[in-house]
Amino acid sequence: MLRVSALEGVQALTTLIKNGLVIDPANLIQAKLNLLLEDGKIKLVTRDEPDADLIIDAAGKVVCPGFIDIHMHEDFVGDDGRIEDDDQRSIFRCSLRMGVTTVLGGQCGINRYDPVKYLDLVDKYGAPVNVALLVGHGYIREACGNKDKYGLVTSEELALMEKKIAEALHAGCLGVSYGMRYVPGLNRNEMIHTALPCVEKHKMIAAHVRDDAEGIFEATREFLDIAKKLAIPAQYSHIGSMAGFGQMKDFLAMVAEYKMNGVDVSCDCYPYYAFSTMIGATTYDDGWMERYHCGYDVIEMCEGKYKGQRCTKEIFEEERREHPEHLTVCYVMKEEDVDLALRTLNVMLGSDGIMNNGQGHPRAAGSFTRLFSEFVRKGKLSLEEAIRMCTAMPAEKMGLRNKGNLRAGADADIVIFDPERIKDNATFENPTLPGEGIDYVFINGEIAAKDCCVINGALGRAVRK
């Protein structure tokens, strides 16, 4: 148990975290040091024990930067104009409970709400975590009048899309995301024009590419050739569910070739061997069983009357027809491919978490704790490398100088955890179950979570760049 000397629940002007093993990959630090927090920042890193209003003795624990989830899907906005904040339904609360302090939403071309207005809501009401967003290409496409995901956009629609994206980037969104698989009508011309607004401030493009399995190589060229042409950073989304069918080794070599020839590309991956998407997604269009060499029974329904059941032909067709929005889990990824991805230096952790009404894949509540229990403690990764994947790497990619590290002056987003106890508990049957072994999560210098329970769910702020 950690020893705390002050009344919890009383806001401290200063906090001292002492005797912990500080691991800060961004600064190549692993040492027993003390952190003094003040005004939302790390005021001092020292071997001394300065006076403080709140003192937390972290002896025997790891103290590291707050985890950063570079790929997730943000909470919905309700009819009341507030962001979802129910403890069992909010993905931001799931994120906080597993040590995440900053997220990058708006992925795969999807925004839950106008992204600029969403960031304003975060600042108005607070959120369980700090929230950055990408502009979702698919969201903007529909907002500009094109409802046919299989069709081409008109020149008028494309001009309006480019304008709207530029406005959102100017307002602080970190880049543009694409769900290329989900919008088959997206062509090279549309993608170049919608990515052009990123060039001025060197903002990123991220993509769920057009194809997976054996089609991953052509899809990779399509995406990275555009990043190369425009000389902008690229983030390759959830590669375990794109090249995790026997292609990972060759895929990673292909990405490395692009990187070594000047393309600023990195990848994210989640530590599970099954992916999740909606039953009505283009992923399940004709030919999917041939692509994955499987039958209907690899699909498990996450919600609705068939929740927890594997699909038959009849269930599959009924759900596609009646409830295309229902989430599924598909058990087709190869363990050795996902493990290889997570051992690769250019791959960081991204949960790809998505929740619909409290239902979904356990990665939304378990990815970060699972990395330590299933990969570090089982010898697949070092502790330091796992922390780097969750902190320094995403912070650098997102251009967040004051996050992902613990140097004096950085934002006081901090995780204190027990490396021998940290683990995930979320399952496919109960996807929001909190993990264990995380003693404290600080956001902006205040205690946001304790023992994997949310203490203050309104400390997060919008992250704009």
C-alpha positions in Angstrom: 0.0 0.0 0.0 1.2 3.5 -0.7 1.5 5.8 2.3 -0.2 9.2 1.9 0.3 12.0 4.4 -2.5 14.5 4.0 -6.3 14.3 3.8 -7.3 13.0 0.4 -10.1 14.9 -1.2 -8.6 18.2 -0.1 -7.0 20.0 -3.0 -3.3 20.3 -2.4 -1.3 23.3 -3.5 1.8 21.2 -3.8 2.3 17.5 -4.0 5.5 15.4 -3.4 5.7 11.9 -4.9 8.7 10.3 -3.2 10.8 7.1 -3.2 9.4 5.8 -6.5 11.4 4.4 -9.4 11.0 7.2 -12.0 11.1 5.8 -15.5 11.1 8.5 -18.2 12.1 7.1 -21.6 11.9 10.6 -23.2 14.8 11.7 -21.1 16.5 8.3 -20.8 16.0 8.3 -17.1 15.4 5.3 -14.7 16.3 6.4 -11.1 14.9 6.8 -7.7 13.9 10.4 -7.7 11.2 12.6 -6.1 8.7 14.8 -8.0 7.3 18.1 -6.7 4.1 19.1 -8.3 2.6 22.6 -8.3 0.1 24.5 -10.5 -0.4 21.6 -12.7 3.2 21.2 -13.6 6.2 19.3 -12.4 8.1 22.0 -10.5 11.1 20.0 -9.4 12.7 16.6 -9.9 15.1 16.0 -7.0 16.7 13.5 -4.6 15.7 15.8 -1.7 12.3 15.8 0.1 10.9 19.3 0.0 7.9 20.2 2.0 4.5 19.7 0.3 0.8 19.8 1.2 0.4 16.2 0.1 3.1 13.6 0.2 2.7 10.2 -1.5 5.3 7.6 -0.7 5.7 5.5 -3.8 8.4 3.1 -2.5 8.4 -0.1 -4.5 6.3 1.4 -7.3 7.0 2.8 -10.8 6.4 6.5 -11.4 6.1 7.4 -15.1 4.5 9.9 -17.4 0.7 9.5 -17.9 0.0 7.1 -20.7 -1.1 8.6 -24.1 -3.5 6.7 -26.3 -2.7 7.7 -29.8 -5.6 5.8 -31.3 -9.1 5.6 -29.8 -12.7 6.6 -30.5 -14.1 9.3 -28.3 -17.3 9.3 -26.3 -20.7 10.4 -27.8 -22.3 13.7 -27.1 -25.8 13.3 -25.7 -29.0 15.2 -26.5 -28.3 17.4 -23.6 -25.1 18.7 -25.2 -22.8 17.0 -22.7 -20.2 14.3 -23.4 -21.0 10.8 -22.1 -19.8 10.5 -18.5 -21.5 7.4 -17.1 -19.0 5.2 -15.3 -20.0 2.0 -17.2 -20.5 3.6 -20.6 -17.8 6.3 -20.9 -14.7 5.3 -22.8 -12.8 8.3 -21.4 -13.4 6.8 -17.9 -12.2 3.4 -19.1 -9.1 5.2 -20.4 -8.4 6.9 -17.1 -8.8 3.8 -15.1 -6.0 2.1 -17.1 -3.6 5.0 -16.6 -4.3 7.0 -19.8 -4.1 10.8 -19.2 -4.3 12.0 -22.8 -6.1 10.6 -25.9 -6.2 11.2 -29.6 -9.7 10.6 -30.9 -11.4 11.2 -34.2 -9.8 8.1 -35.7 -10.6 6.0 -38.8 -12.4 9.0 -40.4 -15.0 9.1 -37.6 -15.9 12.0 -35.4 -18.7 11.6 -32.8 -19.6 15.3 -33.1 -18.2 18.4 -34.8 -14.5 18.2 -33.7 -14.0 21.8 -32.9 -17.2 22.0 -30.9 -16.2 18.8 -29.1 -13.0 20.3 -28.0 -14.9 23.3 -26.7 -17.2 21.0 -24.7 -14.1 19.4 -23.1 -12.9 22.8 -22.0 -16.3 23.9 -20.8 -17.1 20.8 -18.7 -13.8 19.0 -18.3 -13.3 15.4 -19.1 -11.8 12.3 -17.4 -8.7 12.7 -19.7 -7.1 15.3 -21.8 -8.6 15.1 -25.3 -7.0 15.8 -28.7 -8.8 15.1 -31.9 -8.2 14.5 -35.6 -10.6 15.7 -38.2 -12.4 12.6 -39.5 -12.5 12.6 -43.3 -15.7 10.4 -43.3 -17.4 12.7 -40.9 -16.6 15.8 -43.0 -17.6 14.0 -46.2 -21.1 13.4 -44.9 -21.3 16.9 -43.3 -20.6 18.4 -46.8 -23.4 16.5 -48.4 -22.1 13.2 -49.6 -23.9 10.2 -48.0 -22.8 7.6 -50.5 -19.7 5.9 -49.2 -19.2 4.0 -52.4 -19.6 7.0 -54.7 -17.2 9.9 -55.7 -17.5 13.4 -54.3 -18.4 16.3 -56.6 -15.9 19.1 -57.1 -18.1 21.4 -55.1 -18.3 18.9 -52.2 -14.5 18.4 -52.3 -13.8 22.2 -52.2 -16.1 22.5 -49.2 -14.5 19.5 -47.5 -11.0 21.1 -47.9 -12.3 24.3 -46.4 -13.9 22.6 -43.4 -10.8 20.6 -42.7 -8.6 23.6 -42.9 -10.9 25.4 -40.4 -10.7 22.5 -37.9 -6.9 22.3 -38.2 -6.7 26.0 -37.6 -8.8 25.5 -34.5 -6.4 23.0 -33.1 -7.1 19.6 -34.4 -3.9 17.6 -34.8 -4.4 16.3 -38.3 -6.8 14.3 -40.5 -7.9 10.7 -40.2 -9.1 8.4 -42.9 -11.2 5.3 -42.8 -10.2 4.3 -46.3 -11.8 0.8 -46.0 -15.1 2.4 -44.8 -15.3 4.8 -47.7 -14.6 2.8 -50.8 -15.5 5.8 -53.0 -12.4 7.7 -51.7 -9.9 8.1 -54.5 -6.4 9.5 -54.7 -7.5 13.0 -55.8 -10.0 13.3 -52.9 -7.4 12.1 -50.4 -4.7 14.5 -51.6 -7.0 17.5 -51.5 -8.3 16.7 -48.0 -4.8 16.1 -46.7 -3.4 19.4 -48.3 -4.5 21.5 -45.3 -2.0 19.5 -43.2 1.0 20.7 -45.1 1.2 24.3 -43.8 1.7 23.3 -40.2 3.1 19.9 -40.9 0.2 18.1 -39.3 -0.4 14.3 -39.5 -2.6 12.1 -41.5 -3.7 8.8 -40.0 -5.4 5.9 -41.7 -7.3 2.7 -41.4 -6.1 1.7 -44.9 -8.2 0.4 -47.7 -7.4 -3.3 -47.4 -5.8 -5.9 -45.1 -4.4 -9.5 -45.2 -3.0 -10.1 -48.7 -4.2 -6.7 -49.8 -2.2 -4.8 -47.2 0.8 -4.1 -49.4 -1.1 -2.2 -52.2 -3.1 -0.4 -49.5 0.2 0.6 -47.7 1.6 2.1 -50.9 -1.6 4.0 -51.5 -1.5 5.6 -48.1 2.3 6.2 -47.7 2.8 7.5 -51.2 0.4 10.4 -50.4 2.3 11.1 -47.2 5.5 11.1 -49.2 4.1 13.4 -51.9 2.9 16.0 -49.4 5.9 15.5 -47.0 3.7 15.2 -44.0 3.7 12.8 -41.0 1.8 9.5 -41.3 0.3 7.4 -38.5 -0.6 3.8 -39.6 -3.5 2.6 -37.6 -3.9 -0.6 -35.6 -1.6 -2.7 -37.7 -2.4 -5.9 -35.8 -5.8 -6.0 -37.4 -4.4 -5.0 -40.8 -1.4 -7.2 -41.3 -2.0 -9.7 -38.5 -2.9 -12.6 -40.8 0.5 -13.8 -41.8 1.8 -10.6 -43.4 3.4 -8.8 -40.5 7.1 -9.4 -41.1 6.9 -8.3 -44.8 4.6 -5.4 -43.9 6.9 -4.0 -41.2 9.9 -4.2 -43.7 7.8 -2.3 -46.2 7.0 0.5 -43.7 10.7 0.6 -42.6 11.7 1.1 -46.2 9.4 4.1 -46.5 10.7 5.5 -43.2 14.4 5.1 -44.2 13.7 7.0 -47.4 12.3 10.1 -45.7 8.7 9.4 -44.9 7.8 10.2 -41.3 5.7 7.1 -40.6 5.0 5.2 -37.4 2.4 2.6 -36.4 0.1 1.7 -33.5 -1.1 -1.6 -32.4 -3.3 -3.0 -29.6 -2.3 -6.1 -27.6 -5.2 -8.4 -28.5 -5.7 -11.1 -31.2 -9.2 -10.2 -32.3 -10.5 -7.0 -33.9 -13.7 -5.1 -33.6 -15.9 -3.3 -36.0 -19.6 -2.7 -36.8 -21.5 -5.6 -38.4 -22.5 -3.2 -41.2 -19.0 -2.1 -42.0 -17.5 -2.6 -45.4 -15.0 -5.0 -43.6 -17.8 -7.6 -43.9 -18.7 -6.9 -47.5 -18.8 -9.8 -49.9 -15.4 -11.7 -49.9 -14.5 -11.3 -46.3 -14.6 -15.0 -45.5 -12.3 -15.7 -48.4 -9.9 -13.0 -47.3 -9.7 -14.3 -43.7 -10.1 -18.0 -44.6 -12.9 -18.5 -42.1 -16.6 -19.0 -41.6 -19.3 -17.0 -39.9 -18.5 -18.3 -36.5 -15.4 -16.2 -36.1 -17.7 -13.2 -35.5 -19.1 -12.6 -32.0 -21.9 -10.1 -31.5 -21.1 -7.4 -28.8 -24.6 -6.0 -28.4 -28.3 -6.6 -29.3 -30.3 -9.8 -28.8 -27.4 -11.9 -30.0 -24.9 -10.4 -27.6 -22.2 -13.0 -26.7 -23.2 -15.3 -29.5 -21.1 -16.4 -32.5 -22.7 -15.7 -35.8 -24.4 -18.1 -38.1 -25.3 -17.2 -41.7 -28.8 -16.3 -40.5 -27.6 -14.1 -37.6 -25.0 -12.4 -39.7 -27.5 -11.5 -42.5 -30.2 -10.4 -40.0 -27.8 -8.1 -38.0 -26.3 -6.6 -41.2 -29.8 -5.9 -42.4 -31.5 -4.8 -39.2 -28.7 -3.4 -37.0 -25.6 -2.5 -39.0 -24.5 -0.3 -36.1 -24.0 -3.2 -33.7 -20.4 -3.9 -32.8 -18.8 -7.2 -33.3 -15.5 -9.0 -32.4 -13.8 -11.0 -35.0 -11.3 -13.7 -34.0 -9.0 -14.1 -36.9 -5.7 -12.4 -36.1 -2.4 -14.4 -35.6 -0.8 -14.2 -32.2 2.7 -14.3 -33.6 2.0 -11.3 -35.9 0.6 -9.1 -33.1 3.5 -10.0 -30.8 6.0 -9.1 -33.6 4.4 -5.8 -34.2 4.5 -4.9 -30.5 8.2 -5.8 -30.3 9.0 -3.4 -33.2 10.7 -0.1 -32.4 8.5 2.0 -34.7 5.3 0.7 -33.2 3.5 2.3 -30.2 0.5 1.3 -28.2 -2.9 2.5 -29.4 -6.1 0.9 -27.9 -8.4 1.5 -30.9 -10.9 1.5 -28.1 -14.5 2.1 -29.1 -17.7 1.8 -27.0 -21.3 1.8 -28.0 -23.7 2.0 -25.0 -21.1 0.4 -22.7 -20.5 -2.5 -25.1 -17.5 -3.3 -27.3 -14.0 -4.8 -27.3 -12.1 -5.0 -24.0 -9.2 -3.1 -25.5 -11.1 0.1 -24.6 -10.6 -0.7 -20.9 -7.6 -3.1 -20.9 -5.0 -2.3 -23.5 -2.5 -0.4 -21.4 -2.7 -2.6 -18.3 -2.6 -5.7 -20.5 0.6 -4.6 -22.2 2.4 -4.8 -18.8 0.7 -8.0 -17.6 0.8 -10.0 -20.8 3.9 -8.6 -22.5 6.3 -7.2 -19.8 5.8 -9.8 -17.1 5.9 -12.6 -19.6 9.2 -11.4 -21.0 8.0 -10.3 -24.4 8.9 -6.6 -23.7 11.1 -4.8 -21.2 9.4 -2.5 -18.7 11.2 0.5 -20.1 10.2 -0.2 -23.7 6.6 -0.7 -22.8 6.5 2.7 -21.0 8.2 4.3 -24.0 5.4 2.9 -26.3 2.8 4.4 -24.0 4.4 7.8 -23.4 7.4 9.3 -25.2 6.6 7.8 -28.6 3.0 9.1 -28.9 3.9 12.4 -27.4 6.6 13.0 -30.0 4.3 11.9 -32.8 1.6 14.3 -31.6 4.0 17.1 -31.1 3.2 17.4 -27.4 6.4 18.7 -25.8 5.0 19.0 -22.3 3.4 15.5 -22.2 4.9 12.1 -22.2 7.9 13.1 -20.0 8.6 14.0 -16.4 11.2 16.8 -16.7 10.8 20.0 -14.7 8.2 22.2 -16.4 6.3 19.4 -18.0 2.5 18.9 -17.4 2.0 16.9 -14.2 0.2 13.9 -15.9 1.6 11.0 -14.0 0.9 7.3 -13.3 2.1 5.4 -10.2 1.8 1.6 -10.6 3.0 -1.7 -9.2 4.8 -3.6 -12.0 4.1 -6.9 -10.3 0.4 -6.3 -9.9 -0.7 -4.3 -12.9 -3.1 -6.2 -15.0 -6.2 -6.0 -17.1 -9.6 -7.5 -16.1 -11.8 -6.4 -19.0 -13.2 -9.3 -21.0 -15.2 -9.8 -24.2 -18.2 -10.5 -21.9 -17.5 -7.6 -19.6 -15.5 -5.1 -21.7 -15.5 -2.2 -19.2 -14.1 -4.0 -16.1 -11.3 -1.9 -14.6 -7.9 -3.4 -14.1 -5.7 -3.4 -11.0 -2.3 -2.4 -9.9 -2.5 1.3 -10.8 -2.3 3.2 -7.5 -2.6 6.7 -8.7 -3.2 8.7 -11.9 -2.6 12.4 -11.8 -3.9 14.8 -14.5 -2.7 18.4 -14.4 -1.2 17.8 -11.0 -4.4 16.5 -9.3 -5.5 13.0 -8.4 -7.8 11.8 -11.1 -7.9 8.1 -10.3 -6.9 5.9 -7.4 -6.7 2.1 -7.4 -8.3 2.0 -10.9 -11.3 4.0 -9.7 -12.1 7.5 -11.0 -11.8 10.1 -8.2 -12.2 13.2 -10.3 -13.6 12.9 -13.8 -13.4 16.5 -14.9 -9.6 17.3 -14.8 -9.0 16.7 -18.5 -8.8 19.6 -20.9 -8.8 20.0 -24.7 -5.4 19.6 -26.4 -5.0 21.8 -29.3 -2.0 22.4 -31.6 
